[in-house]
Amino acid sequence: MRSFQLVLAFALITAFVQPLALFCQDDATKAAPEPVYRAGGTVKPPHVFFSPDPEYTTKARNEHQKGTVVIKIVVGADGLPRDIKVDRSLSSDLDKAAMDAVKKWKFTPGTKDGKPVAVQISVTVSFHL
């Protein structure tokens, strides 16, 4: 009876330890969040090289809306925009159009000491008829 209990205990431990080890390994291999810098000093800003114009909405065109939307973004070390937020609004539909356009933009990444890093910047999207 005692040997049966030992075998059962060993089987239970084996059944739970291996998945637990894999679960912990996944958490350990996740990368820490990329630090975000602001341009200045040794941090050089990213530069846009592809910036398609936003789509003018029918409503905005009919109402002759024009002006600029200021968007705050983080340009990752990969040169892609993320964390896109309106910093200065024009109208809800043009704000959305501006954000949709900026999502498509591509940048040469900002650098710190010559290495690509994530940098927070503001971009201006203009609407004119």
Backbone atoms as SQL, in Angstrom:
CREATE TABLE atoms (id INTEGER PRIMARY KEY, chain TEXT, resi INTEGER, resn TEXT, atom TEXT, x REAL, y REAL, z REAL);
INSERT INTO atoms VALUES
  (1, 'A', 1, 'MET', 'N', 0.825, -1.192, 0.000),
  (2, 'A', 1, 'MET', 'CA', 0.000, 0.000, 0.000),
  (3, 'A', 1, 'MET', 'C', 0.872, 1.260, 0.000),
  (4, 'A', 2, 'ARG', 'N', 1.956, 1.189, 0.794),
  (5, 'A', 2, 'ARG', 'CA', 2.834, 2.340, 0.900),
  (6, 'A', 2, 'ARG', 'C', 3.495, 2.656, -0.446),
  (7, 'A', 3, 'SER', 'N', 3.915, 1.653, -1.183),
  (8, 'A', 3, 'SER', 'CA', 4.565, 1.881, -2.475),
  (9, 'A', 3, 'SER', 'C', 3.559, 2.465, -3.479),
  (10, 'A', 4, 'PHE', 'N', 2.282, 2.067, -3.377),
  (11, 'A', 4, 'PHE', 'CA', 1.249, 2.622, -4.241),
  (12, 'A', 4, 'PHE', 'C', 1.079, 4.115, -3.975),
  (13, 'A', 5, 'GLN', 'N', 1.107, 4.515, -2.694),
  (14, 'A', 5, 'GLN', 'CA', 0.977, 5.924, -2.332),
  (15, 'A', 5, 'GLN', 'C', 2.162, 6.733, -2.857),
  (16, 'A', 6, 'LEU', 'N', 3.360, 6.158, -2.799),
  (17, 'A', 6, 'LEU', 'CA', 4.547, 6.846, -3.307),
  (18, 'A', 6, 'LEU', 'C', 4.467, 7.031, -4.827),
  (19, 'A', 7, 'VAL', 'N', 4.024, 5.995, -5.520),
  (20, 'A', 7, 'VAL', 'CA', 3.890, 6.084, -6.971),
  (21, 'A', 7, 'VAL', 'C', 2.834, 7.121, -7.344),
  (22, 'A', 8, 'LEU', 'N', 1.708, 7.118, -6.614),
  (23, 'A', 8, 'LEU', 'CA', 0.645, 8.080, -6.865),
  (24, 'A', 8, 'LEU', 'C', 1.136, 9.507, -6.592),
  (25, 'A', 9, 'ALA', 'N', 1.842, 9.716, -5.503),
  (26, 'A', 9, 'ALA', 'CA', 2.372, 11.039, -5.173),
  (27, 'A', 9, 'ALA', 'C', 3.353, 11.495, -6.239),
  (28, 'A', 10, 'PHE', 'N', 4.234, 10.611, -6.689),
  (29, 'A', 10, 'PHE', 'CA', 5.195, 10.946, -7.728),
  (30, 'A', 10, 'PHE', 'C', 4.486, 11.320, -9.038),
  (31, 'A', 11, 'ALA', 'N', 3.438, 10.566, -9.378),
  (32, 'A', 11, 'ALA', 'CA', 2.686, 10.842, -10.604),
  (33, 'A', 11, 'ALA', 'C', 2.014, 12.205, -10.531),
  (34, 'A', 12, 'LEU', 'N', 1.434, 12.533, -9.389),
  (35, 'A', 12, 'LEU', 'CA', 0.781, 13.839, -9.231),
  (36, 'A', 12, 'LEU', 'C', 1.790, 14.980, -9.309),
  (37, 'A', 13, 'ILE', 'N', 2.919, 14.798, -8.651),
  (38, 'A', 13, 'ILE', 'CA', 3.946, 15.847, -8.684),
  (39, 'A', 13, 'ILE', 'C', 4.433, 16.053, -10.114),
  (40, 'A', 14, 'THR', 'N', 4.697, 14.976, -10.830),
  (41, 'A', 14, 'THR', 'CA', 5.161, 15.063, -12.208),
  (42, 'A', 14, 'THR', 'C', 4.127, 15.739, -13.096),
  (43, 'A', 15, 'ALA', 'N', 2.857, 15.434, -12.862),
  (44, 'A', 15, 'ALA', 'CA', 1.789, 16.006, -13.685),
  (45, 'A', 15, 'ALA', 'C', 1.671, 17.519, -13.508),
  (46, 'A', 16, 'PHE', 'N', 1.975, 18.029, -12.320),
  (47, 'A', 16, 'PHE', 'CA', 1.813, 19.462, -12.062),
  (48, 'A', 16, 'PHE', 'C', 3.099, 20.266, -12.205),
  (49, 'A', 17, 'VAL', 'N', 4.239, 19.673, -11.971),
  (50, 'A', 17, 'VAL', 'CA', 5.489, 20.424, -11.999),
  (51, 'A', 17, 'VAL', 'C', 5.874, 20.822, -13.417),
  (52, 'A', 18, 'GLN', 'N', 5.743, 19.927, -14.373),
  (53, 'A', 18, 'GLN', 'CA', 6.149, 20.250, -15.740),
  (54, 'A', 18, 'GLN', 'C', 5.327, 21.402, -16.319),
  (55, 'A', 19, 'PRO', 'N', 3.972, 21.368, -16.255),
  (56, 'A', 19, 'PRO', 'CA', 3.228, 22.530, -16.769),
  (57, 'A', 19, 'PRO', 'C', 3.529, 23.808, -16.005),
  (58, 'A', 20, 'LEU', 'N', 3.758, 23.701, -14.698),
  (59, 'A', 20, 'LEU', 'CA', 4.088, 24.881, -13.900),
  (60, 'A', 20, 'LEU', 'C', 5.420, 25.469, -14.355),
  (61, 'A', 21, 'ALA', 'N', 6.384, 24.613, -14.629),
  (62, 'A', 21, 'ALA', 'CA', 7.686, 25.097, -15.101),
  (63, 'A', 21, 'ALA', 'C', 7.543, 25.799, -16.450),
  (64, 'A', 22, 'LEU', 'N', 6.743, 25.242, -17.335),
  (65, 'A', 22, 'LEU', 'CA', 6.529, 25.887, -18.633),
  (66, 'A', 22, 'LEU', 'C', 5.814, 27.218, -18.478),
  (67, 'A', 23, 'PHE', 'N', 4.844, 27.289, -17.587),
  (68, 'A', 23, 'PHE', 'CA', 4.126, 28.532, -17.332),
  (69, 'A', 23, 'PHE', 'C', 5.082, 29.602, -16.817),
  (70, 'A', 24, 'CYS', 'N', 5.913, 29.250, -15.869),
  (71, 'A', 24, 'CYS', 'CA', 6.868, 30.212, -15.315),
  (72, 'A', 24, 'CYS', 'C', 7.903, 30.623, -16.351),
  (73, 'A', 25, 'GLN', 'N', 8.305, 29.694, -17.213),
  (74, 'A', 25, 'GLN', 'CA', 9.278, 30.008, -18.238),
  (75, 'A', 25, 'GLN', 'C', 8.723, 31.038, -19.208),
  (76, 'A', 26, 'ASP', 'N', 7.442, 30.927, -19.570),
  (77, 'A', 26, 'ASP', 'CA', 6.837, 31.904, -20.471),
  (78, 'A', 26, 'ASP', 'C', 6.898, 33.299, -19.871),
  (79, 'A', 27, 'ASP', 'N', 6.602, 33.429, -18.581),
  (80, 'A', 27, 'ASP', 'CA', 6.650, 34.735, -17.936),
  (81, 'A', 27, 'ASP', 'C', 8.069, 35.277, -17.892),
  (82, 'A', 28, 'ALA', 'N', 9.034, 34.412, -17.682),
  (83, 'A', 28, 'ALA', 'CA', 10.418, 34.853, -17.569),
  (84, 'A', 28, 'ALA', 'C', 10.975, 35.304, -18.916),
  (85, 'A', 29, 'THR', 'N', 10.457, 34.739, -20.019),
  (86, 'A', 29, 'THR', 'CA', 11.002, 35.090, -21.325),
  (87, 'A', 29, 'THR', 'C', 10.338, 36.308, -21.942),
  (88, 'A', 30, 'LYS', 'N', 9.270, 36.825, -21.337),
  (89, 'A', 30, 'LYS', 'CA', 8.618, 38.021, -21.867),
  (90, 'A', 30, 'LYS', 'C', 9.544, 39.213, -21.701),
  (91, 'A', 31, 'ALA', 'N', 9.623, 40.009, -22.737),
  (92, 'A', 31, 'ALA', 'CA', 10.508, 41.174, -22.713),
  (93, 'A', 31, 'ALA', 'C', 9.908, 42.279, -21.846),
  (94, 'A', 32, 'ALA', 'N', 10.787, 42.992, -21.198),
  (95, 'A', 32, 'ALA', 'CA', 10.349, 44.149, -20.412),
  (96, 'A', 32, 'ALA', 'C', 9.852, 45.210, -21.382),
  (97, 'A', 33, 'PRO', 'N', 8.914, 46.061, -20.958),
  (98, 'A', 33, 'PRO', 'CA', 8.420, 47.104, -21.858),
  (99, 'A', 33, 'PRO', 'C', 9.572, 48.001, -22.324),
  (100, 'A', 34, 'GLU', 'N', 9.470, 48.410, -23.570),
  (101, 'A', 34, 'GLU', 'CA', 10.484, 49.264, -24.166),
  (102, 'A', 34, 'GLU', 'C', 10.437, 50.652, -23.513),
  (103, 'A', 35, 'PRO', 'N', 11.556, 51.161, -22.991),
  (104, 'A', 35, 'PRO', 'CA', 11.525, 52.511, -22.404),
  (105, 'A', 35, 'PRO', 'C', 11.250, 53.553, -23.481),
  (106, 'A', 36, 'VAL', 'N', 10.516, 54.591, -23.103),
  (107, 'A', 36, 'VAL', 'CA', 10.155, 55.661, -24.045),
  (108, 'A', 36, 'VAL', 'C', 10.900, 56.925, -23.639),
  (109, 'A', 37, 'TYR', 'N', 11.564, 57.531, -24.618),
  (110, 'A', 37, 'TYR', 'CA', 12.359, 58.739, -24.384),
  (111, 'A', 37, 'TYR', 'C', 11.688, 59.947, -25.027),
  (112, 'A', 38, 'ARG', 'N', 12.169, 61.124, -24.665),
  (113, 'A', 38, 'ARG', 'CA', 11.785, 62.371, -25.328),
  (114, 'A', 38, 'ARG', 'C', 13.029, 62.917, -26.019),
  (115, 'A', 39, 'ALA', 'N', 12.829, 63.533, -27.159),
  (116, 'A', 39, 'ALA', 'CA', 13.956, 64.047, -27.934),
  (117, 'A', 39, 'ALA', 'C', 14.677, 65.142, -27.168),
  (118, 'A', 40, 'GLY', 'N', 15.983, 65.144, -27.285),
  (119, 'A', 40, 'GLY', 'CA', 16.816, 66.156, -26.642),
  (120, 'A', 40, 'GLY', 'C', 18.079, 65.519, -26.110),
  (121, 'A', 41, 'GLY', 'N', 19.151, 66.278, -26.084),
  (122, 'A', 41, 'GLY', 'CA', 20.420, 65.747, -25.595),
  (123, 'A', 41, 'GLY', 'C', 20.926, 64.650, -26.512),
  (124, 'A', 42, 'THR', 'N', 21.149, 63.470, -25.946),
  (125, 'A', 42, 'THR', 'CA', 21.651, 62.348, -26.747),
  (126, 'A', 42, 'THR', 'C', 20.535, 61.592, -27.467),
  (127, 'A', 43, 'VAL', 'N', 19.284, 62.004, -27.241),
  (128, 'A', 43, 'VAL', 'CA', 18.142, 61.350, -27.893),
  (129, 'A', 43, 'VAL', 'C', 17.738, 62.160, -29.122),
  (130, 'A', 44, 'LYS', 'N', 17.904, 61.548, -30.287),
  (131, 'A', 44, 'LYS', 'CA', 17.537, 62.194, -31.557),
  (132, 'A', 44, 'LYS', 'C', 16.118, 61.776, -31.931),
  (133, 'A', 45, 'PRO', 'N', 15.307, 62.705, -32.454),
  (134, 'A', 45, 'PRO', 'CA', 13.916, 62.384, -32.776),
  (135, 'A', 45, 'PRO', 'C', 13.801, 61.489, -34.012),
  (136, 'A', 46, 'PRO', 'N', 12.683, 60.773, -34.112),
  (137, 'A', 46, 'PRO', 'CA', 12.434, 60.011, -35.334),
  (138, 'A', 46, 'PRO', 'C', 12.072, 60.955, -36.475),
  (139, 'A', 47, 'HIS', 'N', 12.214, 60.468, -37.709),
  (140, 'A', 47, 'HIS', 'CA', 11.871, 61.264, -38.886),
  (141, 'A', 47, 'HIS', 'C', 10.919, 60.469, -39.757),
  (142, 'A', 48, 'VAL', 'N', 9.826, 61.122, -40.144),
  (143, 'A', 48, 'VAL', 'CA', 8.833, 60.458, -40.977),
  (144, 'A', 48, 'VAL', 'C', 9.351, 60.359, -42.412),
  (145, 'A', 49, 'PHE', 'N', 9.177, 59.177, -43.033),
  (146, 'A', 49, 'PHE', 'CA', 9.539, 59.042, -44.445),
  (147, 'A', 49, 'PHE', 'C', 8.356, 58.574, -45.292),
  (148, 'A', 50, 'PHE', 'N', 7.261, 58.189, -44.647),
  (149, 'A', 50, 'PHE', 'CA', 6.049, 57.814, -45.373),
  (150, 'A', 50, 'PHE', 'C', 4.868, 58.338, -44.572),
  (151, 'A', 51, 'SER', 'N', 4.128, 59.296, -45.150),
  (152, 'A', 51, 'SER', 'CA', 3.018, 59.917, -44.415),
  (153, 'A', 51, 'SER', 'C', 1.845, 60.206, -45.344),
  (154, 'A', 52, 'PRO', 'N', 1.041, 59.184, -45.631),
  (155, 'A', 52, 'PRO', 'CA', -0.109, 59.436, -46.501),
  (156, 'A', 52, 'PRO', 'C', -1.059, 60.441, -45.866),
  (157, 'A', 53, 'ASP', 'N', -1.682, 61.255, -46.717),
  (158, 'A', 53, 'ASP', 'CA', -2.622, 62.264, -46.242),
  (159, 'A', 53, 'ASP', 'C', -3.870, 61.603, -45.665),
  (160, 'A', 54, 'PRO', 'N', -4.504, 62.275, -44.704),
  (161, 'A', 54, 'PRO', 'CA', -5.751, 61.730, -44.140),
  (162, 'A', 54, 'PRO', 'C', -6.902, 61.865, -45.130),
  (163, 'A', 55, 'GLU', 'N', -7.898, 61.041, -44.942),
  (164, 'A', 55, 'GLU', 'CA', -9.109, 61.118, -45.758),
  (165, 'A', 55, 'GLU', 'C', -10.015, 62.202, -45.185),
  (166, 'A', 56, 'TYR', 'N', -10.441, 63.112, -46.019),
  (167, 'A', 56, 'TYR', 'CA', -11.402, 64.139, -45.599),
  (168, 'A', 56, 'TYR', 'C', -12.769, 63.481, -45.526),
  (169, 'A', 57, 'THR', 'N', -13.474, 63.634, -44.440),
  (170, 'A', 57, 'THR', 'CA', -14.810, 63.041, -44.352),
  (171, 'A', 57, 'THR', 'C', -15.805, 63.901, -45.132),
  (172, 'A', 58, 'THR', 'N', -16.866, 63.265, -45.582),
  (173, 'A', 58, 'THR', 'CA', -17.904, 63.987, -46.332),
  (174, 'A', 58, 'THR', 'C', -18.512, 65.090, -45.480),
  (175, 'A', 59, 'LYS', 'N', -18.774, 64.762, -44.218),
  (176, 'A', 59, 'LYS', 'CA', -19.366, 65.749, -43.304),
  (177, 'A', 59, 'LYS', 'C', -18.448, 66.967, -43.167),
  (178, 'A', 60, 'ALA', 'N', -17.153, 66.731, -42.945),
  (179, 'A', 60, 'ALA', 'CA', -16.203, 67.832, -42.784),
  (180, 'A', 60, 'ALA', 'C', -16.087, 68.654, -44.070),
  (181, 'A', 61, 'ARG', 'N', -16.114, 67.983, -45.205),
  (182, 'A', 61, 'ARG', 'CA', -16.037, 68.682, -46.491),
  (183, 'A', 61, 'ARG', 'C', -17.280, 69.550, -46.700),
  (184, 'A', 62, 'ASN', 'N', -18.461, 68.987, -46.400),
  (185, 'A', 62, 'ASN', 'CA', -19.711, 69.734, -46.565),
  (186, 'A', 62, 'ASN', 'C', -19.786, 70.935, -45.626),
  (187, 'A', 63, 'GLU', 'N', -19.182, 70.809, -44.441),
  (188, 'A', 63, 'GLU', 'CA', -19.186, 71.898, -43.461),
  (189, 'A', 63, 'GLU', 'C', -17.982, 72.819, -43.625),
  (190, 'A', 64, 'HIS', 'N', -17.166, 72.577, -44.656),
  (191, 'A', 64, 'HIS', 'CA', -15.966, 73.391, -44.942),
  (192, 'A', 64, 'HIS', 'C', -15.041, 73.482, -43.731),
  (193, 'A', 65, 'GLN', 'N', -14.898, 72.366, -42.998),
  (194, 'A', 65, 'GLN', 'CA', -13.995, 72.346, -41.843),
  (195, 'A', 65, 'GLN', 'C', -12.554, 72.301, -42.334),
  (196, 'A', 66, 'LYS', 'N', -11.710, 73.058, -41.677),
  (197, 'A', 66, 'LYS', 'CA', -10.283, 73.027, -41.974),
  (198, 'A', 66, 'LYS', 'C', -9.517, 73.387, -40.718),
  (199, 'A', 67, 'GLY', 'N', -8.263, 73.025, -40.707),
  (200, 'A', 67, 'GLY', 'CA', -7.422, 73.286, -39.547),
  (201, 'A', 67, 'GLY', 'C', -6.446, 72.146, -39.321),
  (202, 'A', 68, 'THR', 'N', -5.941, 72.063, -38.102),
  (203, 'A', 68, 'THR', 'CA', -4.947, 71.031, -37.785),
  (204, 'A', 68, 'THR', 'C', -5.353, 70.246, -36.550),
  (205, 'A', 69, 'VAL', 'N', -4.953, 68.998, -36.551),
  (206, 'A', 69, 'VAL', 'CA', -5.097, 68.120, -35.391),
  (207, 'A', 69, 'VAL', 'C', -3.680, 67.802, -34.925),
  (208, 'A', 70, 'VAL', 'N', -3.419, 67.955, -33.650),
  (209, 'A', 70, 'VAL', 'CA', -2.110, 67.602, -33.099),
  (210, 'A', 70, 'VAL', 'C', -2.255, 66.244, -32.417),
  (211, 'A', 71, 'ILE', 'N', -1.394, 65.335, -32.811),
  (212, 'A', 71, 'ILE', 'CA', -1.434, 63.962, -32.313),
  (213, 'A', 71, 'ILE', 'C', -0.144, 63.674, -31.564),
  (214, 'A', 72, 'LYS', 'N', -0.266, 63.077, -30.401),
  (215, 'A', 72, 'LYS', 'CA', 0.895, 62.647, -29.636),
  (216, 'A', 72, 'LYS', 'C', 1.052, 61.145, -29.881),
  (217, 'A', 73, 'ILE', 'N', 2.261, 60.724, -30.262),
  (218, 'A', 73, 'ILE', 'CA', 2.520, 59.316, -30.536),
  (219, 'A', 73, 'ILE', 'C', 3.862, 58.892, -29.945),
  (220, 'A', 74, 'VAL', 'N', 4.023, 57.601, -29.841),
  (221, 'A', 74, 'VAL', 'CA', 5.323, 57.020, -29.541),
  (222, 'A', 74, 'VAL', 'C', 5.760, 56.304, -30.812),
  (223, 'A', 75, 'VAL', 'N', 6.953, 56.635, -31.293),
  (224, 'A', 75, 'VAL', 'CA', 7.531, 55.935, -32.430),
  (225, 'A', 75, 'VAL', 'C', 8.497, 54.917, -31.843),
  (226, 'A', 76, 'GLY', 'N', 8.175, 53.639, -32.051),
  (227, 'A', 76, 'GLY', 'CA', 8.993, 52.565, -31.487),
  (228, 'A', 76, 'GLY', 'C', 10.349, 52.462, -32.156),
  (229, 'A', 77, 'ALA', 'N', 11.200, 51.639, -31.574),
  (230, 'A', 77, 'ALA', 'CA', 12.530, 51.406, -32.139),
  (231, 'A', 77, 'ALA', 'C', 12.429, 50.759, -33.516),
  (232, 'A', 78, 'ASP', 'N', 11.244, 50.220, -33.832),
  (233, 'A', 78, 'ASP', 'CA', 11.008, 49.629, -35.151),
  (234, 'A', 78, 'ASP', 'C', 10.535, 50.664, -36.178),
  (235, 'A', 79, 'GLY', 'N', 10.335, 51.910, -35.751),
  (236, 'A', 79, 'GLY', 'CA', 9.907, 52.974, -36.658),
  (237, 'A', 79, 'GLY', 'C', 8.412, 53.058, -36.868),
  (238, 'A', 80, 'LEU', 'N', 7.638, 52.281, -36.110),
  (239, 'A', 80, 'LEU', 'CA', 6.181, 52.285, -36.265),
  (240, 'A', 80, 'LEU', 'C', 5.518, 53.068, -35.137),
  (241, 'A', 81, 'PRO', 'N', 4.456, 53.833, -35.473),
  (242, 'A', 81, 'PRO', 'CA', 3.767, 54.618, -34.444),
  (243, 'A', 81, 'PRO', 'C', 2.880, 53.736, -33.570),
  (244, 'A', 82, 'ARG', 'N', 2.764, 54.115, -32.300),
  (245, 'A', 82, 'ARG', 'CA', 1.876, 53.435, -31.358),
  (246, 'A', 82, 'ARG', 'C', 1.444, 54.447, -30.304),
  (247, 'A', 83, 'ASP', 'N', 0.559, 54.042, -29.423),
  (248, 'A', 83, 'ASP', 'CA', 0.062, 54.930, -28.354),
  (249, 'A', 83, 'ASP', 'C', -0.394, 56.268, -28.950),
  (250, 'A', 84, 'ILE', 'N', -1.257, 56.185, -29.939),
  (251, 'A', 84, 'ILE', 'CA', -1.697, 57.360, -30.695),
  (252, 'A', 84, 'ILE', 'C', -2.859, 58.031, -29.967),
  (253, 'A', 85, 'LYS', 'N', -2.675, 59.318, -29.615),
  (254, 'A', 85, 'LYS', 'CA', -3.704, 60.073, -28.886),
  (255, 'A', 85, 'LYS', 'C', -3.807, 61.486, -29.449),
  (256, 'A', 86, 'VAL', 'N', -5.025, 61.995, -29.497),
  (257, 'A', 86, 'VAL', 'CA', -5.235, 63.377, -29.941),
  (258, 'A', 86, 'VAL', 'C', -4.816, 64.314, -28.819),
  (259, 'A', 87, 'ASP', 'N', -3.945, 65.253, -29.145),
  (260, 'A', 87, 'ASP', 'CA', -3.480, 66.235, -28.168),
  (261, 'A', 87, 'ASP', 'C', -4.239, 67.556, -28.341),
  (262, 'A', 88, 'ARG', 'N', -4.554, 67.911, -29.586),
  (263, 'A', 88, 'ARG', 'CA', -5.373, 69.089, -29.863),
  (264, 'A', 88, 'ARG', 'C', -6.380, 68.721, -30.947),
  (265, 'A', 89, 'SER', 'N', -7.642, 68.824, -30.587),
  (266, 'A', 89, 'SER', 'CA', -8.735, 68.346, -31.428),
  (267, 'A', 89, 'SER', 'C', -9.216, 69.408, -32.406),
  (268, 'A', 90, 'LEU', 'N', -9.786, 68.924, -33.515),
  (269, 'A', 90, 'LEU', 'CA', -10.432, 69.793, -34.492),
  (270, 'A', 90, 'LEU', 'C', -11.926, 69.490, -34.509),
  (271, 'A', 91, 'SER', 'N', -12.282, 68.251, -34.770),
  (272, 'A', 91, 'SER', 'CA', -13.654, 67.744, -34.671),
  (273, 'A', 91, 'SER', 'C', -13.527, 66.225, -34.563),
  (274, 'A', 92, 'SER', 'N', -14.548, 65.576, -34.042),
  (275, 'A', 92, 'SER', 'CA', -14.423, 64.139, -33.791),
  (276, 'A', 92, 'SER', 'C', -14.136, 63.345, -35.062),
  (277, 'A', 93, 'ASP', 'N', -14.783, 63.692, -36.167),
  (278, 'A', 93, 'ASP', 'CA', -14.557, 62.920, -37.394),
  (279, 'A', 93, 'ASP', 'C', -13.179, 63.199, -37.997),
  (280, 'A', 94, 'LEU', 'N', -12.707, 64.454, -37.941),
  (281, 'A', 94, 'LEU', 'CA', -11.371, 64.744, -38.461),
  (282, 'A', 94, 'LEU', 'C', -10.287, 64.230, -37.509),
  (283, 'A', 95, 'ASP', 'N', -10.560, 64.219, -36.210),
  (284, 'A', 95, 'ASP', 'CA', -9.620, 63.614, -35.256),
  (285, 'A', 95, 'ASP', 'C', -9.408, 62.143, -35.594),
  (286, 'A', 96, 'LYS', 'N', -10.514, 61.438, -35.852),
  (287, 'A', 96, 'LYS', 'CA', -10.425, 60.016, -36.194),
  (288, 'A', 96, 'LYS', 'C', -9.693, 59.834, -37.519),
  (289, 'A', 97, 'ALA', 'N', -9.981, 60.659, -38.493),
  (290, 'A', 97, 'ALA', 'CA', -9.297, 60.574, -39.788),
  (291, 'A', 97, 'ALA', 'C', -7.793, 60.806, -39.625),
  (292, 'A', 98, 'ALA', 'N', -7.428, 61.756, -38.780),
  (293, 'A', 98, 'ALA', 'CA', -6.012, 62.043, -38.532),
  (294, 'A', 98, 'ALA', 'C', -5.336, 60.849, -37.863),
  (295, 'A', 99, 'MET', 'N', -5.994, 60.273, -36.858),
  (296, 'A', 99, 'MET', 'CA', -5.421, 59.114, -36.175),
  (297, 'A', 99, 'MET', 'C', -5.272, 57.933, -37.131),
  (298, 'A', 100, 'ASP', 'N', -6.276, 57.709, -37.975),
  (299, 'A', 100, 'ASP', 'CA', -6.209, 56.615, -38.952),
  (300, 'A', 100, 'ASP', 'C', -5.042, 56.812, -39.919),
  (301, 'A', 101, 'ALA', 'N', -4.811, 58.050, -40.331),
  (302, 'A', 101, 'ALA', 'CA', -3.693, 58.334, -41.240),
  (303, 'A', 101, 'ALA', 'C', -2.352, 58.097, -40.552),
  (304, 'A', 102, 'VAL', 'N', -2.215, 58.588, -39.322),
  (305, 'A', 102, 'VAL', 'CA', -0.940, 58.471, -38.598),
  (306, 'A', 102, 'VAL', 'C', -0.594, 57.004, -38.325),
  (307, 'A', 103, 'LYS', 'N', -1.602, 56.162, -38.145),
  (308, 'A', 103, 'LYS', 'CA', -1.351, 54.725, -37.937),
  (309, 'A', 103, 'LYS', 'C', -0.595, 54.118, -39.124),
  (310, 'A', 104, 'LYS', 'N', -0.718, 54.719, -40.302),
  (311, 'A', 104, 'LYS', 'CA', -0.075, 54.201, -41.517),
  (312, 'A', 104, 'LYS', 'C', 1.314, 54.791, -41.740),
  (313, 'A', 105, 'TRP', 'N', 1.676, 55.822, -40.990),
  (314, 'A', 105, 'TRP', 'CA', 2.948, 56.483, -41.185),
  (315, 'A', 105, 'TRP', 'C', 4.097, 55.550, -40.815),
  (316, 'A', 106, 'LYS', 'N', 5.256, 55.810, -41.430),
  (317, 'A', 106, 'LYS', 'CA', 6.470, 55.053, -41.125),
  (318, 'A', 106, 'LYS', 'C', 7.599, 56.051, -40.869),
  (319, 'A', 107, 'PHE', 'N', 8.439, 55.704, -39.924),
  (320, 'A', 107, 'PHE', 'CA', 9.502, 56.595, -39.472),
  (321, 'A', 107, 'PHE', 'C', 10.849, 55.881, -39.482),
  (322, 'A', 108, 'THR', 'N', 11.916, 56.678, -39.620),
  (323, 'A', 108, 'THR', 'CA', 13.219, 56.170, -39.203),
  (324, 'A', 108, 'THR', 'C', 13.209, 56.395, -37.701),
  (325, 'A', 109, 'PRO', 'N', 13.547, 55.394, -36.908),
  (326, 'A', 109, 'PRO', 'CA', 13.389, 55.528, -35.457),
  (327, 'A', 109, 'PRO', 'C', 14.313, 56.583, -34.862),
  (328, 'A', 110, 'GLY', 'N', 13.899, 57.077, -33.706),
  (329, 'A', 110, 'GLY', 'CA', 14.764, 57.957, -32.942),
  (330, 'A', 110, 'GLY', 'C', 15.930, 57.146, -32.396),
  (331, 'A', 111, 'THR', 'N', 16.974, 57.823, -32.002),
  (332, 'A', 111, 'THR', 'CA', 18.150, 57.111, -31.484),
  (333, 'A', 111, 'THR', 'C', 18.625, 57.728, -30.171),
  (334, 'A', 112, 'LYS', 'N', 19.237, 56.893, -29.387),
  (335, 'A', 112, 'LYS', 'CA', 19.918, 57.339, -28.162),
  (336, 'A', 112, 'LYS', 'C', 21.307, 56.717, -28.211),
  (337, 'A', 113, 'ASP', 'N', 22.304, 57.557, -28.185),
  (338, 'A', 113, 'ASP', 'CA', 23.692, 57.094, -28.308),
  (339, 'A', 113, 'ASP', 'C', 23.877, 56.217, -29.546),
  (340, 'A', 114, 'GLY', 'N', 23.179, 56.578, -30.639),
  (341, 'A', 114, 'GLY', 'CA', 23.327, 55.876, -31.900),
  (342, 'A', 114, 'GLY', 'C', 22.501, 54.604, -32.052),
  (343, 'A', 115, 'LYS', 'N', 21.740, 54.216, -31.020),
  (344, 'A', 115, 'LYS', 'CA', 20.934, 52.992, -31.084),
  (345, 'A', 115, 'LYS', 'C', 19.456, 53.350, -31.162),
  (346, 'A', 116, 'PRO', 'N', 18.663, 52.614, -31.968),
  (347, 'A', 116, 'PRO', 'CA', 17.232, 52.904, -32.090),
  (348, 'A', 116, 'PRO', 'C', 16.503, 52.736, -30.754),
  (349, 'A', 117, 'VAL', 'N', 15.651, 53.721, -30.432),
  (350, 'A', 117, 'VAL', 'CA', 14.853, 53.680, -29.206),
  (351, 'A', 117, 'VAL', 'C', 13.457, 54.234, -29.497),
  (352, 'A', 118, 'ALA', 'N', 12.534, 53.973, -28.597),
  (353, 'A', 118, 'ALA', 'CA', 11.187, 54.540, -28.699),
  (354, 'A', 118, 'ALA', 'C', 11.228, 55.986, -28.220),
  (355, 'A', 119, 'VAL', 'N', 10.612, 56.873, -28.994),
  (356, 'A', 119, 'VAL', 'CA', 10.607, 58.298, -28.667),
  (357, 'A', 119, 'VAL', 'C', 9.189, 58.839, -28.813),
  (358, 'A', 120, 'GLN', 'N', 8.757, 59.596, -27.804),
  (359, 'A', 120, 'GLN', 'CA', 7.444, 60.234, -27.868),
  (360, 'A', 120, 'GLN', 'C', 7.577, 61.572, -28.583),
  (361, 'A', 121, 'ILE', 'N', 6.681, 61.792, -29.559),
  (362, 'A', 121, 'ILE', 'CA', 6.693, 63.049, -30.308),
  (363, 'A', 121, 'ILE', 'C', 5.257, 63.500, -30.548),
  (364, 'A', 122, 'SER', 'N', 5.112, 64.728, -30.996),
  (365, 'A', 122, 'SER', 'CA', 3.827, 65.256, -31.456),
  (366, 'A', 122, 'SER', 'C', 3.931, 65.492, -32.948),
  (367, 'A', 123, 'VAL', 'N', 2.853, 65.141, -33.655),
  (368, 'A', 123, 'VAL', 'CA', 2.798, 65.398, -35.093),
  (369, 'A', 123, 'VAL', 'C', 1.544, 66.211, -35.387),
  (370, 'A', 124, 'THR', 'N', 1.610, 67.013, -36.423),
  (371, 'A', 124, 'THR', 'CA', 0.497, 67.849, -36.838),
  (372, 'A', 124, 'THR', 'C', -0.068, 67.311, -38.152),
  (373, 'A', 125, 'VAL', 'N', -1.378, 67.126, -38.166),
  (374, 'A', 125, 'VAL', 'CA', -2.066, 66.681, -39.374),
  (375, 'A', 125, 'VAL', 'C', -2.977, 67.814, -39.831),
  (376, 'A', 126, 'SER', 'N', -2.745, 68.315, -41.048),
  (377, 'A', 126, 'SER', 'CA', -3.486, 69.465, -41.553),
  (378, 'A', 126, 'SER', 'C', -4.618, 69.029, -42.472),
  (379, 'A', 127, 'PHE', 'N', -5.726, 69.735, -42.325),
  (380, 'A', 127, 'PHE', 'CA', -6.880, 69.554, -43.201),
  (381, 'A', 127, 'PHE', 'C', -7.171, 70.887, -43.875),
  (382, 'A', 128, 'HIS', 'N', -7.161, 70.893, -45.197),
  (383, 'A', 128, 'HIS', 'CA', -7.469, 72.105, -45.945),
  (384, 'A', 128, 'HIS', 'C', -8.192, 71.707, -47.223),
  (385, 'A', 129, 'LEU', 'N', -9.112, 72.564, -47.646),
  (386, 'A', 129, 'LEU', 'CA', -9.895, 72.291, -48.860),
  (387, 'A', 129, 'LEU', 'C', -9.238, 72.890, -50.078);
